[in-house]
């Protein structure tokens, strides 16, 4: 048994020792000097042209098109460009999550503005089954935390013959992970990545050190003038080992326009001042489709793309205060919740409570992580002495992966 790899799952919610069999990033075409003398307006025009080309090269006529839509920018960017090649009535969209959250509500508003055929999956009404979770485990190569997906049985039933347009890698390609202060040392960048990627924060599950994890983090090894160390590490680890299995699970035909080489190389080749904060990308999107991008976005905490920086900063401070108040006295509903509020749902929703309980207790019986007091974590959470939802999701996912055939 590879204990270090097991510990990586316990800390990050995905296995660090994983080679994605289906996707990779080709950085060989990035030219950081090519666009230095081109002014901002010309770069915006070129970026839009390349983005539309990325959609066109992936577009297939006589196919049914599906765009999973969220409150962010990337799925909306796909939808905006796709509408140049077909009518809204030929596009189906869906949103999943909790009503009242930014991701769910904004996604629904975008679909309404675009006029697509739209489905809503309210996860507060979802019923969890071990059969579906075992199926999802196999589709994602037994690789990441479970429970963060729409009802797959319904997606299969409705959309099995659709082309699915995925925003995979849109954020890092356009600059969302460009660091404010890029590191000059790859080892320092790895340690920063470890801290940032830690998923389970309520309790220490892993008994491996940061230096142990640093040794198994994949690193592209490019000159930092070509790409920051932080971005190289993110692409090779988080994107390929965590995001891709989630977004691109087996069973569907995907289109991934953000990986289209001319657009990919352009966005990673523009000067850093245009990548920081996704500056140029946001300018491109607002010009591409003002109607869709005047609708707020989750990444800006419910503000629109062209909001001034000082307003964004004020909103960020307000949200920070609200989160701190929630920890002290949870009287506010957090609109930033992803998918569902697992803290309460694990306690209150019978199907989730059962599937979590049964699997963490089965994991305990395996005696492979005997340094963790699983029963204490469960009781503390159920009795509201602590919020251990992060730990329980990871522990239950690990057991389900093992039942589905994962070898450690």
C-alpha positions as CSV (number, residue, x, y, z in Angstrom):
1,X,0.0,0.0,0.0
2,X,1.3,3.5,-0.9
3,X,0.8,5.4,2.3
4,X,2.0,8.7,0.9
5,X,-0.6,8.6,-1.9
6,X,-3.3,7.6,0.5
7,X,-2.3,10.5,2.7
8,X,-2.5,12.9,-0.3
9,X,-6.2,11.9,-0.7
10,X,-6.8,12.5,3.0
11,X,-5.3,16.0,2.8
12,X,-6.2,17.3,-0.7
13,X,-9.3,15.1,-1.5
14,X,-7.5,13.7,-4.6
15,X,-4.6,11.4,-5.2
16,X,-1.4,13.1,-6.1
17,X,0.1,10.0,-7.7
18,X,-2.1,10.0,-10.8
19,X,-1.4,10.3,-14.5
20,X,-4.5,11.5,-16.4
21,X,-5.0,9.0,-19.3
22,X,-7.1,11.4,-21.4
23,X,-5.8,14.9,-21.1
24,X,-2.5,16.8,-20.9
25,X,-1.3,20.4,-21.5
26,X,1.1,21.2,-24.3
27,X,3.1,24.3,-23.3
28,X,5.5,24.1,-26.2
29,X,3.7,26.8,-28.3
30,X,3.8,29.5,-25.7
31,X,5.8,32.6,-26.9
32,X,6.0,35.2,-24.2
33,X,7.6,37.8,-26.5
34,X,5.2,37.6,-29.4
35,X,2.5,40.0,-28.1
36,X,4.7,42.6,-26.3
37,X,4.3,45.3,-28.9
38,X,0.6,44.9,-29.5
39,X,-1.7,47.4,-27.9
40,X,-4.7,46.4,-25.6
41,X,-7.4,47.0,-28.2
42,X,-5.7,44.8,-30.7
43,X,-5.2,42.1,-28.2
44,X,-8.8,42.1,-27.2
45,X,-9.9,41.8,-30.9
46,X,-7.4,39.0,-31.5
47,X,-8.4,37.2,-28.3
48,X,-12.1,37.3,-29.4
49,X,-11.2,36.1,-32.8
50,X,-9.3,33.1,-31.5
51,X,-12.0,32.3,-29.0
52,X,-14.6,32.2,-31.7
53,X,-12.3,30.0,-33.8
54,X,-11.9,27.6,-30.8
55,X,-15.7,27.1,-30.7
56,X,-15.9,26.8,-34.5
57,X,-13.2,24.2,-34.7
58,X,-15.0,22.1,-32.1
59,X,-18.5,22.7,-33.5
60,X,-20.2,19.8,-35.2
61,X,-23.4,20.3,-37.1
62,X,-26.4,18.0,-36.6
63,X,-25.4,17.5,-33.0
64,X,-27.3,18.3,-29.8
65,X,-25.3,20.8,-27.7
66,X,-25.2,20.8,-23.9
67,X,-23.6,23.5,-21.8
68,X,-23.5,23.0,-18.1
69,X,-23.8,26.6,-16.9
70,X,-22.7,28.1,-13.6
71,X,-22.3,31.5,-12.0
72,X,-18.7,31.9,-13.4
73,X,-17.3,33.2,-16.6
74,X,-16.1,30.2,-18.6
75,X,-19.3,28.3,-19.3
76,X,-20.9,31.7,-20.2
77,X,-18.0,32.4,-22.6
78,X,-18.7,29.1,-24.3
79,X,-22.4,29.9,-24.5
80,X,-21.8,33.4,-25.9
81,X,-19.6,32.1,-28.7
82,X,-21.7,29.0,-29.4
83,X,-24.7,31.3,-30.1
84,X,-22.8,32.6,-33.1
85,X,-23.0,29.2,-34.7
86,X,-26.5,28.0,-33.8
87,X,-29.8,29.3,-32.4
88,X,-30.5,29.3,-28.6
89,X,-33.3,26.7,-29.2
90,X,-30.6,24.3,-30.4
91,X,-28.7,24.6,-27.1
92,X,-29.6,22.9,-23.9
93,X,-28.2,24.1,-20.6
94,X,-28.4,22.9,-17.0
95,X,-27.5,24.2,-13.6
96,X,-27.2,22.3,-10.3
97,X,-26.8,23.3,-6.7
98,X,-28.8,25.0,-4.0
99,X,-31.4,27.7,-4.7
100,X,-30.2,31.0,-3.2
101,X,-26.5,30.5,-3.9
102,X,-24.7,32.5,-6.5
103,X,-23.6,29.6,-8.7
104,X,-27.2,28.2,-9.0
105,X,-29.1,31.5,-9.3
106,X,-26.7,33.2,-11.7
107,X,-26.5,30.2,-13.9
108,X,-30.3,30.1,-14.2
109,X,-30.4,33.8,-15.0
110,X,-27.8,33.4,-17.7
111,X,-29.8,30.6,-19.3
112,X,-33.0,32.7,-19.2
113,X,-31.2,35.7,-20.8
114,X,-29.8,33.4,-23.6
115,X,-33.1,31.6,-24.2
116,X,-31.7,28.1,-24.1
117,X,-33.7,25.0,-23.2
118,X,-32.8,24.9,-19.5
119,X,-32.8,22.3,-16.7
120,X,-32.4,23.0,-13.0
121,X,-31.2,20.3,-10.6
122,X,-31.9,21.3,-7.0
123,X,-29.5,19.3,-4.9
124,X,-31.4,19.9,-1.7
125,X,-33.9,17.5,-3.2
126,X,-31.3,14.9,-4.3
127,X,-31.3,11.5,-2.8
128,X,-27.9,9.8,-2.5
129,X,-27.4,6.1,-3.3
130,X,-24.3,3.9,-3.0
131,X,-25.1,2.5,-6.4
132,X,-24.8,5.9,-8.1
133,X,-21.7,6.9,-6.1
134,X,-19.9,3.6,-7.1
135,X,-20.8,4.4,-10.7
136,X,-19.3,7.9,-10.4
137,X,-16.2,6.6,-8.7
138,X,-15.5,4.4,-11.7
139,X,-16.2,7.2,-14.2
140,X,-13.6,9.5,-12.5
141,X,-10.9,6.8,-12.2
142,X,-11.5,6.6,-8.4
143,X,-9.6,9.8,-8.2
144,X,-11.3,12.6,-6.3
145,X,-13.8,13.4,-3.5
146,X,-17.4,12.5,-4.4
147,X,-20.7,14.1,-3.7
148,X,-19.9,17.2,-5.8
149,X,-21.8,16.2,-9.0
150,X,-25.3,16.6,-10.4
151,X,-27.6,13.5,-10.3
152,X,-25.7,11.4,-12.9
153,X,-28.6,9.0,-13.5
154,X,-30.7,12.0,-14.6
155,X,-27.9,13.4,-16.8
156,X,-27.5,10.0,-18.4
157,X,-31.2,9.7,-19.0
158,X,-31.6,13.2,-20.5
159,X,-28.2,13.9,-22.3
160,X,-26.4,10.7,-23.2
161,X,-26.4,11.6,-26.9
162,X,-25.4,15.3,-26.5
163,X,-22.1,17.0,-27.1
164,X,-21.0,18.5,-23.8
165,X,-19.2,21.8,-23.9
166,X,-16.9,22.0,-20.9
167,X,-15.1,25.0,-19.5
168,X,-12.3,22.8,-18.3
169,X,-9.1,24.9,-17.7
170,X,-10.8,28.2,-18.6
171,X,-9.7,29.8,-15.3
172,X,-6.0,29.0,-15.3
173,X,-5.7,29.5,-19.1
174,X,-7.1,33.0,-18.8
175,X,-5.1,34.0,-15.7
176,X,-7.2,33.1,-12.6
177,X,-4.3,31.4,-11.0
178,X,-1.6,34.0,-11.9
179,X,0.0,34.8,-8.6
180,X,0.2,38.4,-7.3
181,X,3.8,37.8,-6.4
182,X,5.3,34.9,-8.4
183,X,7.8,32.8,-6.6
184,X,11.4,32.6,-7.7
185,X,11.9,29.1,-6.2
186,X,9.9,26.0,-7.3
187,X,10.1,24.4,-3.9
188,X,8.6,27.5,-2.3
189,X,5.8,27.4,-5.0
190,X,5.2,23.7,-4.1
191,X,4.8,24.5,-0.4
192,X,2.4,27.3,-1.2
193,X,0.4,25.0,-3.4
194,X,0.2,22.4,-0.6
195,X,-1.2,25.0,1.8
196,X,-3.7,26.3,-0.8
197,X,-4.9,22.9,-1.9
198,X,-5.5,21.5,1.6
199,X,-9.2,20.4,1.5
200,X,-9.7,19.0,4.9
201,X,-9.2,21.8,7.4
202,X,-11.5,20.9,10.3
203,X,-9.2,18.0,11.5
204,X,-5.8,16.6,10.6
205,X,-6.4,13.4,8.7
206,X,-3.0,13.0,7.0
207,X,0.2,11.9,8.9
208,X,2.6,12.8,6.0
209,X,4.6,16.0,6.0
210,X,4.6,18.8,3.6
211,X,8.1,17.9,2.4
212,X,6.8,14.3,1.7
213,X,4.0,15.8,-0.5
214,X,6.4,18.2,-2.2
215,X,8.4,15.2,-3.5
216,X,5.4,13.8,-5.4
217,X,4.0,17.1,-6.9
218,X,4.4,17.1,-10.6
219,X,6.2,20.1,-12.0
220,X,6.6,21.0,-15.6
221,X,10.1,22.5,-15.1
222,X,9.6,25.5,-17.5
223,X,11.5,28.7,-17.1
224,X,9.4,31.0,-14.9
225,X,9.6,33.7,-17.5
226,X,7.6,31.3,-19.7
227,X,5.1,30.4,-17.0
228,X,5.1,31.1,-13.3
229,X,6.0,28.1,-11.1
230,X,2.7,28.4,-9.4
231,X,0.8,28.0,-12.6
232,X,2.9,25.1,-13.8
233,X,2.2,23.2,-10.6
234,X,-1.5,24.0,-10.8
235,X,-1.9,22.8,-14.4
236,X,0.0,19.5,-13.8
237,X,-1.7,18.7,-10.4
238,X,-5.0,20.4,-9.6
239,X,-6.2,20.7,-13.2
240,X,-5.3,17.2,-14.4
241,X,-5.8,15.3,-11.1
242,X,-8.8,17.0,-9.5
243,X,-10.7,19.3,-12.0
244,X,-10.5,17.1,-15.1
245,X,-11.9,13.9,-13.3
246,X,-14.8,16.0,-11.9
247,X,-15.7,17.9,-15.1
248,X,-14.9,15.3,-17.7
249,X,-16.1,12.0,-16.2
250,X,-16.4,9.1,-18.5
251,X,-19.6,8.5,-20.3
252,X,-20.1,11.7,-22.4
253,X,-18.6,13.3,-25.5
254,X,-16.8,16.5,-24.5
255,X,-15.6,19.6,-26.3
256,X,-12.9,21.5,-24.5
257,X,-12.4,24.8,-26.4
258,X,-10.0,26.3,-23.8
259,X,-7.5,23.7,-24.9
260,X,-7.6,24.8,-28.5
261,X,-3.9,25.5,-29.2
262,X,-4.1,29.0,-30.8
263,X,-6.3,30.3,-28.1
264,X,-4.4,28.5,-25.3
265,X,-1.0,29.8,-26.6
266,X,-2.4,33.3,-27.0
267,X,-3.8,33.6,-23.5
268,X,-0.6,32.2,-21.9
269,X,1.6,34.3,-24.1
270,X,0.2,37.8,-23.5
271,X,2.1,40.1,-21.1
272,X,1.6,39.4,-17.4
273,X,-0.3,42.6,-16.8
274,X,-3.1,41.3,-19.0
275,X,-3.2,37.9,-17.3
276,X,-3.3,39.2,-13.7
277,X,-6.9,39.1,-12.4
278,X,-7.9,37.8,-15.9
279,X,-7.9,41.4,-17.0
280,X,-7.8,40.9,-20.8
281,X,-10.1,37.9,-20.7
282,X,-12.8,40.0,-18.9
283,X,-12.4,42.8,-21.5
284,X,-12.8,40.2,-24.3
285,X,-15.9,38.7,-22.8
286,X,-17.8,41.9,-22.2
287,X,-17.1,43.0,-25.8
288,X,-18.1,39.5,-27.1
289,X,-21.5,39.5,-25.4
290,X,-22.5,42.6,-23.3
291,X,-25.9,41.1,-22.8
292,X,-24.7,38.0,-21.0
293,X,-21.8,39.6,-19.2
294,X,-23.8,42.4,-17.7
295,X,-25.2,39.6,-15.5
296,X,-23.3,39.3,-12.3
297,X,-20.6,36.6,-11.7
298,X,-19.8,34.4,-8.8
299,X,-16.1,34.9,-8.9
300,X,-16.7,38.7,-8.3
301,X,-19.1,37.9,-5.4
302,X,-22.2,38.8,-7.4
303,X,-20.8,41.8,-9.2
304,X,-20.5,42.2,-13.0
305,X,-17.4,41.7,-15.1
306,X,-16.6,45.4,-15.7
307,X,-17.0,46.4,-12.0
308,X,-14.3,48.7,-10.7
309,X,-11.6,47.3,-8.4
310,X,-12.6,49.4,-5.4
311,X,-16.2,48.1,-5.5
312,X,-14.9,44.5,-5.8
313,X,-12.7,45.1,-2.7
314,X,-15.6,46.5,-0.7
315,X,-17.7,43.5,-1.6
316,X,-14.8,41.1,-0.6
317,X,-14.5,42.8,2.8
318,X,-18.3,42.5,3.3
319,X,-18.3,38.9,2.5
320,X,-15.3,38.3,4.8
321,X,-17.2,39.9,7.7
322,X,-20.3,37.9,6.9
323,X,-18.3,34.6,6.9
324,X,-16.8,35.4,10.3
325,X,-20.2,36.2,11.7
326,X,-21.5,32.9,10.4
327,X,-18.8,31.0,12.2
328,X,-19.8,32.7,15.5
329,X,-23.5,32.6,15.0
330,X,-24.8,30.8,11.9
331,X,-27.9,32.9,11.2
332,X,-27.0,33.9,7.6
333,X,-27.3,31.8,4.5
334,X,-24.0,31.9,2.7
335,X,-24.6,32.5,-1.1
336,X,-21.1,31.2,-1.8
337,X,-21.9,27.7,-0.8
338,X,-20.8,25.2,-3.5
339,X,-23.4,22.6,-4.4
340,X,-25.0,22.1,-1.0
341,X,-24.4,23.0,2.6
342,X,-22.9,19.6,3.6
343,X,-22.5,20.7,7.2
344,X,-26.2,20.5,7.9
345,X,-27.2,18.2,5.1
346,X,-25.1,15.3,6.5
347,X,-27.0,15.6,9.7
348,X,-30.5,16.2,8.4
349,X,-30.9,14.5,5.0
350,X,-31.5,10.8,5.6
351,X,-30.0,9.3,2.4
352,X,-26.8,11.4,2.7
353,X,-26.5,10.7,6.4
354,X,-26.8,7.0,5.9
355,X,-24.4,6.7,3.0
356,X,-21.7,8.8,4.8
357,X,-22.2,6.9,8.1
358,X,-22.1,3.4,6.5
359,X,-19.0,4.1,4.5
360,X,-16.9,5.8,7.1
361,X,-17.7,3.0,9.5
362,X,-16.8,0.4,6.8
363,X,-13.5,2.3,6.3
364,X,-12.9,2.1,10.0
365,X,-13.2,-1.7,9.8
366,X,-10.4,-1.9,7.2
367,X,-8.0,-0.5,9.8
368,X,-5.8,1.1,7.1
369,X,-5.8,4.6,8.7
370,X,-5.7,3.6,12.3
371,X,-4.3,6.9,13.4
372,X,-7.7,8.6,12.7
373,X,-10.5,8.3,15.2
374,X,-13.3,8.0,12.6
375,X,-16.0,7.4,15.1
376,X,-15.1,10.5,17.1
377,X,-15.2,12.7,14.0
378,X,-18.6,11.3,13.1
379,X,-20.1,11.8,16.6
380,X,-18.7,15.3,16.9
381,X,-20.3,16.3,13.6
382,X,-23.6,14.7,14.2
383,X,-23.9,16.2,17.7
384,X,-23.0,19.6,16.3
385,X,-19.9,20.0,18.4
386,X,-17.9,20.6,15.2
387,X,-18.3,20.9,11.5
388,X,-16.4,18.0,10.1
389,X,-18.2,17.8,6.8
390,X,-14.9,18.1,4.8
391,X,-13.4,15.1,6.6
392,X,-16.5,13.0,6.4
393,X,-16.9,13.6,2.7
394,X,-13.2,12.6,2.1
395,X,-13.4,9.5,4.3
396,X,-16.6,8.3,2.8
397,X,-15.3,8.9,-0.7
398,X,-12.2,6.9,0.1
399,X,-14.2,3.9,1.2
400,X,-16.5,4.1,-1.9
401,X,-13.4,4.3,-4.2
402,X,-12.1,1.1,-2.5
403,X,-15.4,-0.7,-2.9
404,X,-15.4,0.4,-6.6
405,X,-12.0,-1.2,-7.2
406,X,-9.4,1.4,-6.3
407,X,-6.0,-0.1,-5.4
408,X,-3.8,1.6,-2.9
